[in-house]
Amino acid sequence: MITGFRLETQNAAAIESALISIQKAVTKQGTAEYHTLLSEEIQALIDNISLNVIQRPADVSLLDAARKELDAKVAYATGRMLPTRYNLYASAQVMLMDGCAYIKFNSSTPLYKSVLSKVKGLTAFSYDPRGSAGQEERGELWNRLMEKYTSQIPFCTAQMFPRGPIEVDPALLKFDSPLQRARVIARHNMTNQLLSMYSDGKEIPPYKLMRCMDLALEDLTQQYAKREMQNMTAHLQTILINITTALITEAPNMESAAFPAEPK
């Protein structure tokens, strides 16, 4: 699958304008997704602290601790160009042929697909070999472009996102309620219990993991599992807390009413 655009000109100013339009759309989407991932990371951190799974960081705020965890995952996924939610990297190459400019958009995930289709003033020129018939000519053109620029340097290559550190706006962070988070944790805990049952309480070797997982997921629909998850959820609700901006941004030497920082 090639995601691209065609400009009926090779004018440098027109190409620059197109790249700026793409970059703005991608930056908005990438920043929103980063805040979604960060919200999830913060929730997991706070819930694990509340459940005494881990200790509260004593030297940084909860926001900074969660961001450090997320940035490590983003760096790992980006460095290996993995097709996961944590790979937010996007770039574009500009190639010239027959009086036109072609912009090839590069990303390992479909995150930006929806916003790219809405960029105004650009003619989409994507190619999917598995798509509908009638794309042969477009596919041939992309093949010619790729062959040409195997030995030549593209007119330009631009990193679309991220372009430096992502600025975090606490107002964009959204958190689930204690009930919503309790239901998820209860489901995870029940799944782990079922996996333990099917593995005879032993560590599951990789070649057996998916078979045990299939059995566990099937059992989640059974009445006894549903009742157990309801009981877990009710108990977890008494422990999990509402997450506020003040809680996640307060200085690490301050004691939160929810849970105090661990001493160094």
Buried (B, 14 or more C-beta within 10 A) or exposed (E): EBBBBBBEEBEEEBBEBBBEBBBEBBBEBBBEBBBBBBBBBBBBBBBBBBEEEEEBBEEEBBBBBBBEBBBEBBEEBBEEEBEBBBBBBBBBBBBBBEEBBBBBBBBBBEBBBEBBEEBEEBEEBBBEEEEEEEBEEBBEBBEEBEEEBEEEEBBBEBEBBBEEEBEBEEEEBEBBEBEEBBBBBBBEBBBEBBBBEBBEEEEBEEEEEEEBBEEBEEBBEEEEBEEBBEEBBEEBBEEBBEBEEEBBBBEBEEEBEBBEBEEE
